[in-house]
Amino acid sequence: MGMKRLLPALLLSLLLLGHVLALTPQEAMMQAWRNGNYSIVEPYLSPAMKAAFSEKVFQSARGDS
């Protein structure tokens, strides 16, 4: 009976933790900009944005040459 109560509590905790840790698109962009890590923002871009805002453009905009 203990496992039946523990499993739903664990799943709920994981869902809440995932929600709290998720970045908004704005937060992802700022974190990517600070770290110079394009892969942080890439999942938030549409296919059209990925074509227009490639990693090369990202690095150039940051001044990384």
KOLNUSE-607666 format. One record per residue: y, z, x of N, C-alpha, C in turn; residue in three letters; residue number from 1. Coordinates in steps of 0.05 Angstrom, whole numbers, plus 32768, in hexadecimal, padded with zeros to 4 digits. Layout:
BEGIN
<rec n_v="Y" n_w="Z" n_u="X" ca_v="Y" ca_w="Z" ca_u="X" c_v="Y" c_w="Z" c_u="X" r="ALA" k="NUM"/>
...
This chain:
BEGIN
<rec n_v="7FE8" n_w="8000" n_u="8010" ca_v="8000" ca_w="8000" ca_u="8000" c_v="8019" c_w="8000" c_u="8011" r="MET" k="1"/>
<rec n_v="8018" n_w="800B" n_u="8029" ca_v="802F" ca_w="800C" ca_u="803B" c_v="8037" c_w="7FF0" c_u="8044" r="GLY" k="2"/>
<rec n_v="8023" n_w="7FDF" n_u="804A" ca_v="8029" ca_w="7FC4" ca_u="8053" c_v="8036" c_w="7FB3" c_u="803D" r="MET" k="3"/>
<rec n_v="802F" n_w="7FB8" n_u="8024" ca_v="803A" ca_w="7FA9" ca_u="800E" c_v="8058" c_w="7FAF" c_u="800B" r="LYS" k="4"/>
<rec n_v="8061" n_w="7FC6" n_u="8013" ca_v="807D" ca_w="7FCD" ca_u="8012" c_v="808B" c_w="7FC5" c_u="802B" r="ARG" k="5"/>
<rec n_v="807D" n_w="7FC6" n_u="8041" ca_v="8089" ca_w="7FBF" ca_u="805B" c_v="8090" c_w="7FA2" c_u="805E" r="LEU" k="6"/>
<rec n_v="807F" n_w="7F90" n_u="8055" ca_v="8082" ca_w="7F74" ca_u="8058" c_v="809B" c_w="7F69" c_u="8049" r="LEU" k="7"/>
<rec n_v="80A0" n_w="7F70" n_u="8030" ca_v="80B9" ca_w="7F66" ca_u="8023" c_v="80D2" c_w="7F72" c_u="8031" r="PRO" k="8"/>
<rec n_v="80D1" n_w="7F8A" n_u="803A" ca_v="80E8" ca_w="7F96" ca_u="8047" c_v="80ED" c_w="7F88" c_u="8062" r="ALA" k="9"/>
<rec n_v="80D8" n_w="7F80" n_u="8070" ca_v="80DB" ca_w="7F72" ca_u="8089" c_v="80E7" c_w="7F56" c_u="8084" r="LEU" k="10"/>
<rec n_v="80DD" n_w="7F48" n_u="8070" ca_v="80E7" ca_w="7F2D" ca_u="806A" c_v="8104" c_w="7F2E" c_u="8061" r="LEU" k="11"/>
<rec n_v="810C" n_w="7F42" n_u="8051" ca_v="8127" ca_w="7F45" ca_u="8049" c_v="8139" c_w="7F4A" c_u="8061" r="LEU" k="12"/>
<rec n_v="8130" n_w="7F5B" n_u="8073" ca_v="813F" ca_w="7F61" ca_u="808B" c_v="8144" c_w="7F48" c_u="809C" r="SER" k="13"/>
<rec n_v="812F" n_w="7F38" n_u="809F" ca_v="8131" ca_w="7F1F" ca_u="80AF" c_v="8145" c_w="7F0C" c_u="80A2" r="LEU" k="14"/>
<rec n_v="8144" n_w="7F0A" n_u="8087" ca_v="8156" ca_w="7EF8" ca_u="8079" c_v="8173" c_w="7F01" c_u="807D" r="LEU" k="15"/>
<rec n_v="8178" n_w="7F1B" n_u="807A" ca_v="8193" ca_w="7F25" ca_u="807D" c_v="819C" c_w="7F22" c_u="809A" r="LEU" k="16"/>
<rec n_v="818B" n_w="7F27" n_u="80AD" ca_v="8192" ca_w="7F24" ca_u="80C9" c_v="8199" c_w="7F07" c_u="80CF" r="LEU" k="17"/>
<rec n_v="818A" n_w="7EF4" n_u="80C5" ca_v="8190" ca_w="7ED8" ca_u="80C9" c_v="81AB" c_w="7ED0" c_u="80BD" r="GLY" k="18"/>
<rec n_v="81B1" n_w="7EDB" n_u="80A6" ca_v="81CB" ca_w="7ED5" ca_u="809A" c_v="81E2" c_w="7EE1" c_u="80AA" r="HIS" k="19"/>
<rec n_v="81DF" n_w="7EF8" n_u="80B4" ca_v="81F4" ca_w="7F05" ca_u="80C4" c_v="81F8" c_w="7EF6" c_u="80DE" r="VAL" k="20"/>
<rec n_v="81E3" n_w="7EED" n_u="80EB" ca_v="81E5" ca_w="7EE0" ca_u="8105" c_v="81ED" c_w="7EC3" c_u="8103" r="LEU" k="21"/>
<rec n_v="81EC" n_w="7EB7" n_u="80EC" ca_v="81F3" ca_w="7E9A" ca_u="80E9" c_v="8211" c_w="7E96" c_u="80EE" r="ALA" k="22"/>
<rec n_v="8216" n_w="7E80" n_u="80FD" ca_v="8232" ca_w="7E79" ca_u="8103" c_v="823D" c_w="7E67" c_u="80ED" r="LEU" k="23"/>
<rec n_v="8257" n_w="7E6A" n_u="80E7" ca_v="8264" ca_w="7E56" ca_u="80D6" c_v="826A" c_w="7E3F" c_u="80E8" r="THR" k="24"/>
<rec n_v="8270" n_w="7E27" n_u="80DD" ca_v="8277" ca_w="7E10" ca_u="80ED" c_v="828F" c_w="7E16" c_u="8100" r="PRO" k="25"/>
<rec n_v="82A2" n_w="7E25" n_u="80F6" ca_v="82BA" ca_w="7E2C" ca_u="8106" c_v="82B2" c_w="7E3E" c_u="811D" r="GLN" k="26"/>
<rec n_v="82A1" n_w="7E51" n_u="8118" ca_v="8299" ca_w="7E64" ca_u="812D" c_v="8288" c_w="7E55" c_u="8142" r="GLU" k="27"/>
<rec n_v="8277" n_w="7E42" n_u="8138" ca_v="8267" ca_w="7E32" ca_u="814B" c_v="8279" c_w="7E21" c_u="815D" r="ALA" k="28"/>
<rec n_v="828D" n_w="7E15" n_u="8151" ca_v="829F" ca_w="7E04" ca_u="8161" c_v="82AE" c_w="7E15" c_u="8176" r="MET" k="29"/>
<rec n_v="82B8" n_w="7E2C" n_u="816E" ca_v="82C6" ca_w="7E3D" ca_u="8181" c_v="82B4" c_w="7E47" c_u="8197" r="MET" k="30"/>
<rec n_v="829C" n_w="7E4E" n_u="8190" ca_v="8288" ca_w="7E58" ca_u="81A5" c_v="8281" c_w="7E41" c_u="81B7" r="GLN" k="31"/>
<rec n_v="827D" n_w="7E29" n_u="81AC" ca_v="8276" ca_w="7E12" ca_u="81BD" c_v="828E" c_w="7E0C" c_u="81CF" r="ALA" k="32"/>
<rec n_v="82A6" n_w="7E0D" n_u="81C5" ca_v="82BE" ca_w="7E07" ca_u="81D5" c_v="82C1" c_w="7E1B" c_u="81EC" r="TRP" k="33"/>
<rec n_v="82BD" n_w="7E35" n_u="81E6" ca_v="82BF" ca_w="7E49" ca_u="81FB" c_v="82AA" c_w="7E46" c_u="8211" r="ARG" k="34"/>
<rec n_v="8291" n_w="7E41" n_u="8208" ca_v="827B" ca_w="7E3F" ca_u="821B" c_v="8276" c_w="7E24" c_u="8227" r="ASN" k="35"/>
<rec n_v="8283" n_w="7E10" n_u="821B" ca_v="827E" ca_w="7DF5" ca_u="8225" c_v="8263" c_w="7DEB" c_u="821E" r="GLY" k="36"/>
<rec n_v="8257" n_w="7DF6" n_u="8209" ca_v="823C" ca_w="7DEF" ca_u="8201" c_v="823C" c_w="7DDF" c_u="81E7" r="ASN" k="37"/>
<rec n_v="823B" n_w="7DC5" n_u="81E9" ca_v="823C" ca_w="7DB3" ca_u="81D2" c_v="8225" c_w="7DB7" c_u="81BF" r="TYR" k="38"/>
<rec n_v="820E" n_w="7DC0" n_u="81C9" ca_v="81F6" ca_w="7DC3" ca_u="81B7" c_v="81FA" c_w="7DD9" c_u="81A2" r="SER" k="39"/>
<rec n_v="820E" n_w="7DEA" n_u="81A6" ca_v="8213" ca_w="7DFF" ca_u="8191" c_v="821F" c_w="7DF2" c_u="8178" r="ILE" k="40"/>
<rec n_v="8231" n_w="7DDF" n_u="817C" ca_v="823F" ca_w="7DD3" ca_u="8165" c_v="8230" c_w="7DBB" c_u="815A" r="VAL" k="41"/>
<rec n_v="821E" n_w="7DAF" n_u="8169" ca_v="8211" ca_w="7D96" ca_u="8161" c_v="8202" c_w="7D98" c_u="8146" r="GLU" k="42"/>
<rec n_v="81F4" n_w="7DAE" n_u="8140" ca_v="81E6" ca_w="7DB0" ca_u="8126" c_v="81F9" c_w="7DB0" c_u="810E" r="PRO" k="43"/>
<rec n_v="8212" n_w="7DB6" n_u="8112" ca_v="8225" ca_w="7DB7" ca_u="80FC" c_v="8233" c_w="7D9D" c_u="80F7" r="TYR" k="44"/>
<rec n_v="822E" n_w="7D89" n_u="8108" ca_v="823B" ca_w="7D6F" ca_u="8106" c_v="822B" c_w="7D5C" c_u="80F5" r="LEU" k="45"/>
<rec n_v="8239" n_w="7D4C" n_u="80E5" ca_v="822B" ca_w="7D37" ca_u="80D6" c_v="8225" c_w="7D20" c_u="80E9" r="SER" k="46"/>
<rec n_v="8214" n_w="7D0D" n_u="80E1" ca_v="820E" ca_w="7CF7" ca_u="80F3" c_v="8227" c_w="7CE8" c_u="80FC" r="PRO" k="47"/>
<rec n_v="823A" n_w="7CE4" n_u="80E9" ca_v="8253" ca_w="7CD6" ca_u="80F0" c_v="8263" c_w="7CE6" c_u="8104" r="ALA" k="48"/>
<rec n_v="8264" n_w="7D01" n_u="8101" ca_v="8272" ca_w="7D11" ca_u="8114" c_v="8265" c_w="7D12" c_u="812F" r="MET" k="49"/>
<rec n_v="824A" n_w="7D11" n_u="812F" ca_v="823C" ca_w="7D10" ca_u="8149" c_v="8242" c_w="7CF7" c_u="8158" r="LYS" k="50"/>
<rec n_v="8245" n_w="7CE1" n_u="8149" ca_v="824D" ca_w="7CC7" ca_u="8156" c_v="8269" c_w="7CC8" c_u="8161" r="ALA" k="51"/>
<rec n_v="827B" n_w="7CD4" n_u="8152" ca_v="8298" ca_w="7CD5" ca_u="815A" c_v="829D" c_w="7CEB" c_u="816E" r="ALA" k="52"/>
<rec n_v="828F" n_w="7D01" n_u="816C" ca_v="8294" ca_w="7D18" ca_u="817D" c_v="827B" c_w="7D1E" c_u="818E" r="PHE" k="53"/>
<rec n_v="8275" n_w="7D0C" n_u="81A0" ca_v="825E" ca_w="7D0F" ca_u="81B1" c_v="8262" c_w="7D25" c_u="81C6" r="SER" k="54"/>
<rec n_v="824D" n_w="7D2B" n_u="81D4" ca_v="824F" ca_w="7D3F" ca_u="81EA" c_v="8263" c_w="7D36" c_u="81FF" r="GLU" k="55"/>
<rec n_v="8264" n_w="7D1C" n_u="8205" ca_v="8277" ca_w="7D12" ca_u="8218" c_v="8294" c_w="7D16" c_u="820F" r="LYS" k="56"/>
<rec n_v="8299" n_w="7D11" n_u="81F6" ca_v="82B4" ca_w="7D15" ca_u="81EA" c_v="82BB" c_w="7D33" c_u="81EB" r="VAL" k="57"/>
<rec n_v="82A7" n_w="7D44" n_u="81E4" ca_v="82AB" ca_w="7D61" ca_u="81E4" c_v="82B3" c_w="7D6A" c_u="8200" r="PHE" k="58"/>
<rec n_v="82A4" n_w="7D62" n_u="8214" ca_v="82AA" ca_w="7D6A" ca_u="8230" c_v="82C5" c_w="7D5F" c_u="8239" r="GLN" k="59"/>
<rec n_v="82CC" n_w="7D47" n_u="8231" ca_v="82E6" ca_w="7D3B" ca_u="8238" c_v="82FD" c_w="7D4B" c_u="822A" r="SER" k="60"/>
<rec n_v="82F9" n_w="7D52" n_u="8211" ca_v="830E" ca_w="7D61" ca_u="8203" c_v="8312" c_w="7D7D" c_u="820F" r="ALA" k="61"/>
<rec n_v="82FD" n_w="7D88" n_u="821A" ca_v="82FF" ca_w="7DA2" ca_u="8227" c_v="830C" c_w="7DA0" c_u="8242" r="ARG" k="62"/>
<rec n_v="830D" n_w="7D88" n_u="824D" ca_v="8319" ca_w="7D84" ca_u="8267" c_v="8304" c_w="7D88" c_u="827D" r="GLY" k="63"/>
<rec n_v="82EA" n_w="7D87" n_u="8276" ca_v="82D5" ca_w="7D8A" ca_u="828A" c_v="82CF" c_w="7D71" c_u="8299" r="ASP" k="64"/>
<rec n_v="82DF" n_w="7D5C" n_u="8294" ca_v="82DD" ca_w="7D41" ca_u="82A0" c_v="82C5" c_w="7D32" c_u="8298" r="SER" k="65"/>
